[in-house]
Amino acid sequence: MTATSFAKAQQIILKTPHLAVIVTDLNLDHGQTGIKLIEQTLKLNDATLAILMSSRLLEAFIFEDKFGFRCAMLEKPINSLEMSKTITSLYDAVSEAQIKSQMALSEQNRLRRAG
C-alpha cells in the first residue's frame, strides 16, 4: 500500500492494524513527520517493523528507548538491496528477542514448578 499524504497514511494504518513493515520519509506534507506515523503504527501492533528514511539522518536514533530493534533508519537514496538487508536485519533482531523472551519465560515457569 502506498500513501501520498500524511492523512492517507494515517487512514491506512488505522484500517490495516497488521502491517508487517512501515516505510516512511522523515519529512512529510504540512509539517508532519514520519516519526509520528511510525509511533502510531508500532503502538497499534507489537509485530510491526519500521524504517525511517531521510536524506539527512538524525544524529541519534530517536526510537531506541521506545521501540529499539523494531526500527531502522536509512539514508536516501535507497536501493532495493539495502532495503531488503535492512528488513531482514529487523526480522532477525525481532526473532532473537522473541526467542530470548520465551527462554526467560520458560525458565521462570521451571523455577515456579520446582519451588
Backbone as CSV, one residue per row, in Angstrom:
resi,resn,N_x,N_y,N_z,CA_x,CA_y,CA_z,C_x,C_y,C_z
1,MET,0.839,-1.166,0.000,0.000,0.000,0.000,0.887,1.233,0.000
2,THR,0.424,2.250,-0.670,1.183,3.489,-0.760,0.282,4.656,-0.417
3,ALA,0.810,5.563,0.368,0.073,6.787,0.706,0.828,7.975,0.130
4,THR,0.083,8.947,-0.351,0.700,10.141,-0.916,0.573,11.350,0.001
5,SER,0.001,11.141,1.178,-0.114,12.223,2.155,-0.113,11.632,3.557
6,PHE,0.154,12.486,4.531,0.139,12.065,5.930,-1.244,11.550,6.314
7,ALA,-2.281,12.261,5.915,-3.653,11.860,6.262,-3.998,10.501,5.672
8,LYS,-3.608,10.271,4.424,-3.882,8.979,3.783,-3.110,7.863,4.502
9,ALA,-1.889,8.141,4.899,-1.092,7.145,5.626,-1.756,6.789,6.949
10,GLN,-2.271,7.781,7.660,-2.963,7.512,8.922,-4.195,6.638,8.701
11,GLN,-4.919,6.892,7.627,-6.093,6.070,7.312,-5.699,4.622,7.068
12,ILE,-4.638,4.430,6.309,-4.162,3.066,6.015,-3.748,2.368,7.308
13,ILE,-3.029,3.071,8.160,-2.562,2.493,9.419,-3.742,2.055,10.285
14,LEU,-4.751,2.886,10.385,-5.908,2.555,11.212,-6.749,1.431,10.619
15,LYS,-6.816,1.355,9.306,-7.613,0.319,8.645,-6.853,-0.988,8.465
16,THR,-5.541,-0.940,8.647,-4.702,-2.122,8.440,-3.810,-2.315,9.662
17,PRO,-4.365,-2.783,10.766,-3.587,-2.861,12.001,-2.473,-3.909,11.982
18,HIS,-2.470,-4.792,11.007,-1.454,-5.852,10.990,-0.414,-5.633,9.906
19,LEU,0.045,-4.402,9.760,1.105,-4.119,8.802,2.381,-4.825,9.238
20,ALA,3.067,-5.422,8.298,4.336,-6.081,8.618,5.452,-5.051,8.767
21,VAL,5.498,-4.105,7.831,6.559,-3.092,7.826,5.968,-1.766,7.366
22,ILE,6.357,-0.691,8.030,6.023,0.648,7.555,7.331,1.325,7.165
23,VAL,7.327,1.912,5.970,8.484,2.651,5.468,8.003,4.067,5.182
24,THR,8.647,5.048,5.797,8.209,6.426,5.627,9.397,7.372,5.590
25,ASP,9.170,8.483,4.943,10.168,9.546,4.925,10.073,10.305,6.242
26,LEU,11.144,10.927,6.636,11.140,11.736,7.853,10.224,12.946,7.692
27,ASN,10.368,13.662,6.598,9.599,14.887,6.368,8.426,14.612,5.439
28,LEU,7.222,14.888,5.939,6.004,14.659,5.166,5.297,15.992,4.910
29,ASP,4.128,15.908,4.322,3.378,17.113,3.972,2.846,17.849,5.196
30,HIS,2.609,19.144,5.037,2.012,20.010,6.058,2.765,19.986,7.385
31,GLY,4.080,19.846,7.325,4.902,19.877,8.531,4.849,18.618,9.379
32,GLN,4.169,17.599,8.904,4.082,16.330,9.641,5.378,15.535,9.440
33,THR,5.567,14.528,10.294,6.780,13.711,10.178,6.446,12.223,10.142
34,GLY,7.353,11.473,9.546,7.241,10.024,9.542,7.384,9.451,10.943
35,ILE,8.026,10.192,11.822,8.190,9.743,13.207,6.822,9.508,13.845
36,LYS,5.916,10.439,13.633,4.575,10.309,14.203,3.860,9.083,13.639
37,LEU,3.985,8.851,12.326,3.367,7.672,11.711,3.936,6.380,12.295
38,ILE,5.235,6.343,12.445,5.879,5.144,12.989,5.414,4.895,14.417
39,GLU,5.404,5.931,15.236,4.963,5.755,16.626,3.539,5.229,16.689
40,GLN,2.646,5.791,15.879,1.256,5.326,15.865,1.172,3.864,15.437
41,THR,1.905,3.513,14.410,1.850,2.152,13.877,2.399,1.140,14.870
42,LEU,3.550,1.435,15.466,4.181,0.484,16.381,3.395,0.320,17.677
43,LYS,2.670,1.352,18.080,1.824,1.230,19.269,0.608,0.349,18.992
44,LEU,0.130,0.330,17.749,-1.029,-0.480,17.388,-0.698,-1.959,17.249
45,ASN,0.526,-2.259,16.877,0.881,-3.650,16.604,2.310,-3.937,17.045
46,ASP,2.451,-4.846,17.991,3.779,-5.202,18.518,4.647,-5.938,17.510
47,ALA,4.072,-6.430,16.422,4.842,-7.193,15.445,5.308,-6.356,14.254
48,THR,4.830,-5.132,14.139,5.196,-4.290,13.004,6.622,-3.775,13.150
49,LEU,7.315,-3.693,12.022,8.659,-3.132,11.952,8.582,-1.799,11.225
50,ALA,9.589,-0.936,11.415,9.546,0.394,10.812,10.896,0.810,10.256
51,ILE,10.834,1.506,9.127,12.032,2.082,8.519,11.751,3.549,8.243
52,LEU,12.604,4.404,8.788,12.513,5.838,8.587,13.599,6.255,7.607
53,MET,13.210,6.930,6.526,14.168,7.349,5.508,14.339,8.860,5.542
54,SER,15.548,9.312,5.209,15.789,10.741,5.092,17.081,10.973,4.336
55,SER,17.157,12.109,3.680,18.425,12.479,3.043,19.371,13.063,4.087
56,ARG,18.809,13.420,5.253,19.615,13.918,6.370,19.213,13.152,7.622
57,LEU,19.981,12.149,7.960,19.644,11.321,9.119,19.836,12.094,10.416
58,LEU,19.043,11.757,11.381,19.155,12.359,12.702,20.423,11.854,13.369
59,GLU,20.984,12.661,14.256,22.220,12.261,14.930,22.040,11.023,15.792
60,ALA,20.960,10.970,16.516,20.701,9.822,17.396,19.427,9.139,16.942
61,PHE,19.399,7.857,17.074,18.200,7.122,16.675,17.146,7.315,17.747
62,ILE,16.121,8.050,17.420,15.166,8.530,18.413,14.203,7.482,18.940
63,PHE,14.136,6.325,18.305,13.178,5.304,18.728,13.788,4.234,19.624
64,GLU,15.085,4.282,19.848,15.743,3.197,20.574,15.093,2.899,21.914
65,ASP,14.782,3.922,22.678,14.201,3.696,24.007,12.811,3.089,23.932
66,LYS,11.997,3.539,22.967,10.620,3.067,22.876,10.484,1.758,22.113
67,PHE,11.147,1.667,20.971,10.885,0.550,20.075,12.136,-0.237,19.672
68,GLY,13.301,0.220,20.067,14.565,-0.477,19.873,14.751,-1.186,18.551
69,PHE,14.843,-2.494,18.632,15.205,-3.332,17.490,14.126,-3.407,16.414
70,ARG,12.975,-2.799,16.623,11.892,-2.843,15.627,12.007,-1.737,14.590
71,CYS,13.000,-0.839,14.736,13.133,0.313,13.845,14.530,0.420,13.268
72,ALA,14.584,1.008,12.081,15.872,1.294,11.450,15.752,2.618,10.712
73,MET,16.892,3.250,10.497,16.926,4.476,9.708,17.836,4.245,8.512
74,LEU,17.399,4.733,7.355,18.192,4.608,6.137,18.347,5.975,5.492
75,GLU,19.544,6.217,4.965,19.791,7.471,4.279,19.452,7.326,2.805
76,LYS,18.681,8.282,2.283,18.308,8.270,0.873,19.487,8.750,0.037
77,PRO,19.616,8.313,-1.176,18.739,7.371,-1.889,18.970,5.932,-1.417
78,ILE,17.920,5.142,-1.497,17.958,3.755,-1.024,17.717,2.831,-2.209
79,ASN,18.520,1.777,-2.285,18.293,0.797,-3.353,17.593,-0.433,-2.768
80,SER,17.116,-1.287,-3.639,16.331,-2.443,-3.186,17.160,-3.420,-2.353
81,LEU,18.435,-3.570,-2.648,19.282,-4.471,-1.862,19.429,-3.951,-0.431
82,GLU,19.658,-2.656,-0.297,19.796,-2.063,1.031,18.487,-2.209,1.828
83,MET,17.360,-1.992,1.167,16.060,-2.131,1.821,15.851,-3.581,2.260
84,SER,16.157,-4.511,1.386,15.994,-5.935,1.696,16.862,-6.345,2.888
85,LYS,18.108,-5.920,2.899,19.015,-6.250,4.007,18.520,-5.656,5.329
86,THR,17.998,-4.449,5.268,17.501,-3.790,6.475,16.289,-4.517,7.036
87,ILE,15.354,-4.884,6.171,14.167,-5.612,6.626,14.564,-6.962,7.213
88,THR,15.485,-7.647,6.565,15.969,-8.935,7.084,16.616,-8.761,8.454
89,SER,17.424,-7.723,8.611,18.074,-7.464,9.905,17.056,-7.180,10.998
90,LEU,16.008,-6.415,10.652,14.961,-6.138,11.638,14.244,-7.412,12.049
91,TYR,13.886,-8.252,11.072,13.213,-9.516,11.392,14.107,-10.413,12.236
92,ASP,15.397,-10.457,11.913,16.327,-11.273,12.701,16.402,-10.777,14.142
93,ALA,16.445,-9.462,14.327,16.519,-8.893,15.679,15.257,-9.196,16.465
94,VAL,14.113,-9.087,15.820,12.840,-9.393,16.487,12.793,-10.867,16.860
95,SER,13.190,-11.734,15.946,13.183,-13.178,16.223,14.079,-13.515,17.402
96,GLU,15.263,-12.922,17.438,16.192,-13.172,18.537,15.603,-12.698,19.861
97,ALA,14.982,-11.534,19.864,14.367,-11.007,21.090,13.216,-11.901,21.543
98,GLN,12.437,-12.400,20.600,11.318,-13.280,20.952,11.830,-14.592,21.541
99,ILE,12.887,-15.128,20.976,13.463,-16.374,21.492,13.968,-16.161,22.918
100,LYS,14.681,-15.058,23.151,15.191,-14.769,24.489,14.043,-14.601,25.483
101,SER,12.996,-13.942,25.058,11.835,-13.746,25.922,11.175,-15.084,26.262
102,GLN,11.028,-15.943,25.270,10.434,-17.262,25.500,11.304,-18.112,26.422
103,MET,12.625,-18.018,26.252,13.528,-18.774,27.115,13.424,-18.290,28.557
104,ALA,13.349,-16.978,28.754,13.227,-16.427,30.103,11.909,-16.853,30.738
105,LEU,10.841,-16.843,29.966,9.541,-17.273,30.467,9.557,-18.755,30.836
106,SER,10.179,-19.565,30.009,10.295,-20.997,30.300,11.080,-21.237,31.579
107,GLU,12.140,-20.472,31.769,12.948,-20.605,32.985,12.142,-20.192,34.213
108,GLN,11.374,-19.117,34.107,10.528,-18.690,35.219,9.505,-19.771,35.566
109,ASN,8.901,-20.353,34.562,7.923,-21.428,34.789,8.578,-22.660,35.430
110,ARG,9.783,-22.980,34.995,10.519,-24.110,35.550,10.817,-23.875,37.020
111,LEU,11.261,-22.642,37.343,11.592,-22.304,38.720,10.334,-22.327,39.607
112,ARG,9.215,-21.873,39.067,7.952,-21.897,39.815,7.544,-23.334,40.138
113,ARG,7.672,-24.194,39.140,7.282,-25.598,39.351,8.217,-26.295,40.348
114,ALA,9.513,-25.923,40.306,10.490,-26.541,41.196,10.397,-25.997,42.615
115,GLY,9.942,-24.746,42.740,9.950,-24.072,44.033,8.768,-24.347,44.841
